[in-house]
Amino acid sequence: MDINLPLNLVRVTEAAAIKSFYYMGKGDANLADQAAVDAMHLVFNDLDMEGTVVIGEGEIDNAPMLYIGEKLGSGREGSPKLDIAVDPVEGTSLVANGQNNAISVIAAAPKGCLLHAPDMYMEKIACGPEGKDIVHLDLSIEENIKRLAKAKDKDISEIIISVQNRPRHEELIKKIRNFGSRIRIFEEGDVNTSIATCFKSSGVDLFVGIGGAPEGVISAAAIKSLGGVFQGRLKPRNEEEIERCYNMNINDVNKILELEDLVKGDEALFAATGITDGEFLNGVVQYPNNTVKTYSIMLRAQTGTIRFVEALHKLDNKPHLSTRNM
């Protein structure tokens, strides 16, 4: 795979973050998302690849760009054929309301290596490398906490667990608190929050709960590169969703999906840029003279490389990114 591709993917997330940031705090989630989609599309077209969106903004009938099945890149002969999973803005309402933890994110892998996860719920658990062969979806939350605390040489009361603020998690939250551990509630952005478990600086030890399956695949690409732990189990709600599982060749809907099921091989790439300040990435910063600063992360599973990229963008020289006169 082209060694320049990871940095080029960062260029895509930078563009999306910059354009979306213009709508930060303005109360319109749709405009924030559309600006990011448009920016991504523009930069993708310059990349030397033949990408197919396997996780995107929706189906072709209801998404004008970055829809599932859309082709991206130059498509020149000999260019790499890639699966692309993309979330132009993870946390659109976070951007609209000026709240933390919004990011722009891409995962990519050779064609056929990313699970084409349907838009349904997935039960998830994630943590850093210390939890390898320790935590498991089939264990109770109490047992997972106890085992992880021992592995990390922490008291149970010191374990911090991220759980999304949703009614479906009320019983889970009650169990965690009754067991004596701490909870960090979040509103949106389970890609950001699950990945944060792999960074000690985030203070988060474990991520658990039920969220979107597509986001699970994107998270898995990053966590695989970081040497962490991720397991998922699809949670279809009706016969139609069960049929979609069968179409994905998942005949056992209760099967626990390991990292290798979600992201095959070791050539996955991941890129993300902060839109607003978050667990492990700062957000876009506006400077005078039509200049902004972005903070991004670039991951490569094959080498385990983790690159943090800080960039200053003089938008007068990048009219496609400039937010003046919008």
C-alpha positions as CSV (number, residue, x, y, z in Angstrom):
1,M,0.0,0.0,0.0
2,D,1.2,3.5,-0.8
3,I,3.1,4.9,2.2
4,N,1.7,8.3,1.4
5,L,-1.9,7.2,1.7
6,P,-2.2,7.6,5.5
7,L,-1.1,11.2,5.4
8,N,-3.5,11.8,2.4
9,L,-6.3,10.4,4.5
10,V,-5.4,13.0,7.2
11,R,-5.8,15.7,4.5
12,V,-9.3,14.5,4.0
13,T,-10.3,14.6,7.7
14,E,-8.5,18.0,8.1
15,A,-10.6,19.4,5.3
16,A,-13.8,18.0,6.8
17,A,-13.0,19.3,10.3
18,I,-12.1,22.8,9.1
19,K,-15.3,23.2,7.1
20,S,-17.5,21.7,9.8
21,F,-15.9,23.9,12.4
22,Y,-17.4,27.0,10.7
23,Y,-20.8,25.8,12.0
24,M,-19.6,25.1,15.5
25,G,-22.1,26.5,18.0
26,K,-24.5,27.7,15.3
27,G,-27.2,25.2,16.2
28,D,-27.5,23.5,12.8
29,A,-26.2,19.9,12.8
30,N,-27.2,19.3,9.2
31,L,-25.2,22.2,7.8
32,A,-22.2,21.1,9.9
33,D,-22.4,17.6,8.4
34,Q,-23.0,18.7,4.9
35,A,-20.0,21.0,4.9
36,A,-17.8,18.1,6.1
37,V,-19.2,15.8,3.4
38,D,-18.6,18.3,0.7
39,A,-15.0,18.9,1.8
40,M,-14.2,15.2,2.1
41,H,-15.6,14.6,-1.4
42,L,-13.4,17.3,-2.9
43,V,-10.2,16.0,-1.4
44,F,-10.9,12.4,-2.0
45,N,-11.2,13.0,-5.7
46,D,-7.5,14.0,-5.8
47,L,-6.2,10.8,-4.2
48,D,-4.6,8.0,-6.2
49,M,-6.8,5.2,-5.2
50,E,-9.9,3.2,-6.2
51,G,-12.0,3.4,-3.0
52,T,-15.5,2.1,-2.4
53,V,-17.5,3.4,0.5
54,V,-18.7,0.5,2.6
55,I,-19.7,2.6,5.6
56,G,-20.9,6.1,4.9
57,E,-23.7,8.6,5.0
58,G,-26.4,6.3,3.9
59,E,-27.7,4.5,0.8
60,I,-27.6,6.1,-2.6
61,D,-31.3,7.1,-2.5
62,N,-30.9,9.3,0.6
63,A,-27.4,10.6,0.6
64,P,-26.0,12.9,-2.1
65,M,-22.4,12.1,-1.3
66,L,-20.3,9.5,0.4
67,Y,-23.1,7.0,0.1
68,I,-22.6,3.3,0.5
69,G,-21.2,1.9,-2.7
70,E,-19.9,5.2,-4.0
71,K,-16.5,5.2,-5.7
72,L,-13.8,7.6,-4.5
73,G,-10.4,8.6,-5.8
74,S,-8.8,8.8,-9.2
75,G,-9.4,5.2,-10.1
76,R,-6.2,5.2,-12.2
77,E,-4.9,1.8,-13.4
78,G,-2.8,0.3,-10.7
79,S,-4.0,2.4,-7.9
80,P,-4.9,0.5,-4.7
81,K,-8.4,-0.9,-4.3
82,L,-9.8,0.0,-0.9
83,D,-12.8,-0.3,1.4
84,I,-13.6,3.1,2.9
85,A,-15.5,3.6,6.2
86,V,-16.2,7.3,6.8
87,D,-18.0,9.5,9.3
88,P,-17.5,13.1,8.1
89,V,-18.7,14.4,11.5
90,E,-19.0,12.0,14.4
91,G,-21.1,14.1,16.8
92,T,-23.0,16.5,14.5
93,S,-25.1,17.9,17.4
94,L,-21.9,18.3,19.4
95,V,-20.6,20.6,16.7
96,A,-23.9,22.4,16.5
97,N,-24.0,23.0,20.2
98,G,-20.3,23.8,20.6
99,Q,-19.7,20.7,22.8
100,N,-16.6,18.6,23.1
101,N,-15.6,15.3,21.4
102,A,-16.6,15.9,17.8
103,I,-14.2,14.4,15.2
104,S,-14.0,13.7,11.5
105,V,-12.9,10.1,10.9
106,I,-11.9,7.7,8.1
107,A,-10.9,4.0,8.2
108,A,-9.5,2.3,5.1
109,A,-8.3,-1.2,4.3
110,P,-7.7,-3.3,1.1
111,K,-10.8,-4.3,-0.7
112,G,-12.8,-7.0,1.1
113,C,-11.1,-6.4,4.5
114,L,-13.7,-4.2,6.3
115,L,-17.0,-5.7,7.5
116,H,-19.9,-4.1,5.6
117,A,-21.8,-3.5,8.8
118,P,-25.5,-2.8,8.3
119,D,-27.1,0.2,10.0
120,M,-28.2,-1.6,13.2
121,Y,-27.2,-1.8,16.8
122,M,-24.1,-3.6,18.1
123,E,-23.2,-4.5,21.7
124,K,-19.6,-3.4,22.2
125,I,-16.7,-3.6,24.6
126,A,-13.4,-1.9,24.2
127,C,-10.2,-1.2,26.2
128,G,-6.5,-0.7,25.8
129,P,-3.8,-3.4,25.4
130,E,-3.9,-4.3,29.2
131,G,-7.3,-5.9,28.6
132,K,-6.2,-8.4,26.0
133,D,-7.5,-11.9,27.0
134,I,-9.0,-10.3,30.1
135,V,-12.3,-8.6,29.1
136,H,-15.0,-10.4,27.1
137,L,-18.5,-9.6,26.0
138,D,-19.8,-12.9,27.5
139,L,-18.6,-11.9,31.0
140,S,-20.8,-9.9,33.4
141,I,-19.8,-6.2,33.7
142,E,-18.8,-6.9,37.3
143,E,-16.4,-9.7,36.2
144,N,-14.9,-7.5,33.5
145,I,-14.3,-4.7,35.9
146,K,-12.7,-7.0,38.4
147,R,-10.4,-8.7,35.9
148,L,-9.4,-5.4,34.3
149,A,-8.7,-3.8,37.6
150,K,-6.4,-6.6,38.5
151,A,-4.6,-6.4,35.1
152,K,-4.1,-2.7,35.5
153,D,-3.1,-2.9,39.2
154,K,-6.0,-0.6,40.2
155,D,-8.7,-0.8,42.8
156,I,-12.2,-1.4,41.5
157,S,-13.1,2.1,42.6
158,E,-10.4,3.5,40.4
159,I,-11.7,2.0,37.2
160,I,-13.5,4.6,34.9
161,I,-16.0,3.3,32.4
162,S,-17.5,5.3,29.5
163,V,-21.2,4.6,28.8
164,Q,-23.5,6.5,26.5
165,N,-26.3,8.4,28.1
166,R,-29.2,6.4,26.7
167,P,-32.3,4.7,28.4
168,R,-31.1,1.3,27.2
169,H,-28.0,1.7,29.5
170,E,-29.8,2.5,32.7
171,E,-29.5,-1.0,34.2
172,L,-25.8,-1.2,33.1
173,I,-25.1,2.1,34.8
174,K,-26.8,1.0,37.9
175,K,-24.7,-2.2,38.0
176,I,-21.4,-0.4,37.5
177,R,-22.2,2.1,40.3
178,N,-23.4,-0.6,42.7
179,F,-20.1,-2.4,42.1
180,G,-18.2,0.6,43.1
181,S,-16.6,1.8,39.8
182,R,-16.8,5.2,38.2
183,I,-18.7,6.2,35.1
184,R,-18.0,8.9,32.5
185,I,-21.3,9.5,30.7
186,F,-21.1,10.7,27.1
187,E,-23.8,11.9,24.8
188,E,-22.4,11.2,21.3
189,G,-19.3,9.9,19.7
190,D,-18.7,6.3,20.6
191,V,-15.8,6.0,18.0
192,N,-14.0,8.8,19.8
193,T,-14.8,7.4,23.3
194,S,-13.9,3.8,22.5
195,I,-10.6,4.7,21.0
196,A,-9.8,6.9,24.1
197,T,-9.5,3.7,26.2
198,C,-6.2,3.0,24.4
199,F,-4.7,6.3,25.6
200,K,-3.7,6.5,29.3
201,S,-4.0,10.3,29.1
202,S,-7.8,10.0,28.6
203,G,-8.3,8.4,32.0
204,V,-10.9,6.0,30.6
205,D,-10.3,2.3,31.3
206,L,-13.2,0.6,29.6
207,F,-16.0,1.3,27.1
208,V,-19.2,-0.7,27.1
209,G,-22.7,-0.4,25.7
210,I,-24.9,-0.7,22.7
211,G,-24.3,1.7,19.7
212,G,-24.2,1.7,16.0
213,A,-22.6,-1.3,14.2
214,P,-21.0,0.9,11.5
215,E,-19.2,2.9,14.1
216,G,-18.0,-0.3,15.6
217,V,-16.1,-1.2,12.5
218,I,-14.5,2.3,12.4
219,S,-13.5,1.9,16.0
220,A,-12.1,-1.6,15.4
221,A,-9.8,-0.3,12.7
222,A,-8.2,2.2,15.1
223,I,-8.1,-0.1,18.1
224,K,-6.5,-2.8,16.1
225,S,-3.7,-0.4,15.1
226,L,-3.3,0.6,18.8
227,G,-3.1,-3.0,20.1
228,G,-6.2,-2.7,22.1
229,V,-9.3,-4.8,22.6
230,F,-12.6,-4.6,20.8
231,Q,-15.5,-7.1,20.6
232,G,-18.9,-6.6,19.1
233,R,-22.2,-8.5,18.7
234,L,-24.9,-7.4,16.4
235,K,-28.3,-6.7,18.0
236,P,-30.9,-6.9,15.3
237,R,-34.4,-5.7,16.4
238,N,-36.6,-7.3,13.8
239,E,-36.7,-9.9,11.0
240,E,-35.5,-7.5,8.4
241,E,-32.4,-6.8,10.4
242,I,-31.8,-10.5,11.0
243,E,-32.0,-11.0,7.2
244,R,-29.4,-8.3,6.7
245,C,-27.1,-10.3,9.0
246,Y,-27.6,-13.4,6.9
247,N,-26.8,-11.4,3.8
248,M,-23.5,-10.5,5.4
249,N,-22.8,-14.2,5.9
250,I,-23.3,-13.9,9.6
251,N,-25.6,-16.9,10.2
252,D,-25.2,-16.8,14.0
253,V,-26.5,-13.3,15.0
254,N,-25.2,-14.0,18.5
255,K,-21.6,-14.5,17.3
256,I,-19.0,-12.3,19.0
257,L,-17.2,-10.4,16.3
258,E,-13.5,-10.1,17.1
259,L,-11.1,-7.6,15.6
260,E,-10.2,-9.9,12.8
261,D,-13.9,-10.4,11.9
262,L,-14.4,-6.6,11.7
263,V,-11.1,-5.7,10.1
264,K,-9.2,-8.5,8.2
265,G,-5.5,-8.5,7.9
266,D,-2.9,-6.0,9.1
267,E,-3.1,-3.2,6.5
268,A,-5.9,-1.1,8.0
269,L,-5.4,2.6,8.1
270,F,-7.2,5.2,10.3
271,A,-7.2,8.9,10.3
272,A,-9.1,11.4,12.5
273,T,-9.1,15.2,13.0
274,G,-10.6,16.9,16.0
275,I,-13.4,19.4,15.3
276,T,-14.0,20.3,19.0
277,D,-11.7,19.4,21.9
278,G,-11.9,15.8,22.8
279,E,-10.4,12.9,24.8
280,F,-7.2,12.5,22.8
281,L,-7.4,15.3,20.1
282,N,-7.8,19.0,20.3
283,G,-10.3,20.7,18.1
284,V,-9.8,23.3,15.3
285,V,-8.3,26.6,16.5
286,Q,-9.1,29.8,14.7
287,Y,-6.2,32.3,14.4
288,P,-6.1,35.8,12.8
289,N,-5.4,36.3,9.1
290,N,-7.7,33.5,8.0
291,T,-5.5,30.8,9.5
292,V,-6.6,27.7,11.5
293,K,-4.7,24.9,13.3
294,T,-5.8,21.3,13.3
295,Y,-4.9,18.3,15.4
296,S,-5.1,14.9,13.8
297,I,-4.1,11.3,14.5
298,M,-2.9,8.8,11.8
299,L,-2.7,5.0,12.5
300,R,-1.3,2.2,10.5
301,A,-2.0,-1.4,11.7
302,Q,0.8,-3.1,9.8
303,T,3.5,-1.2,11.6
304,G,1.7,0.0,14.7
305,T,2.7,3.5,13.9
306,I,0.9,6.3,15.7
307,R,1.4,9.8,14.4
308,F,-0.1,12.9,15.8
309,V,-0.2,15.7,13.2
310,E,-0.5,19.4,14.0
311,A,-1.0,21.6,11.0
312,L,-1.4,25.3,10.4
313,H,-3.6,26.1,7.4
314,K,-3.4,29.4,5.6
315,L,-6.9,29.4,4.2
316,D,-6.2,32.3,1.8
317,N,-4.0,29.8,0.0
318,K,-6.7,27.1,0.2
319,P,-9.9,28.6,-1.2
320,H,-11.7,25.3,-1.1
321,L,-11.3,25.3,2.7
322,S,-11.8,28.9,3.4
323,T,-15.0,29.8,5.4
324,R,-15.0,33.4,4.6
325,N,-18.0,34.7,2.7
326,M,-19.9,31.4,3.4
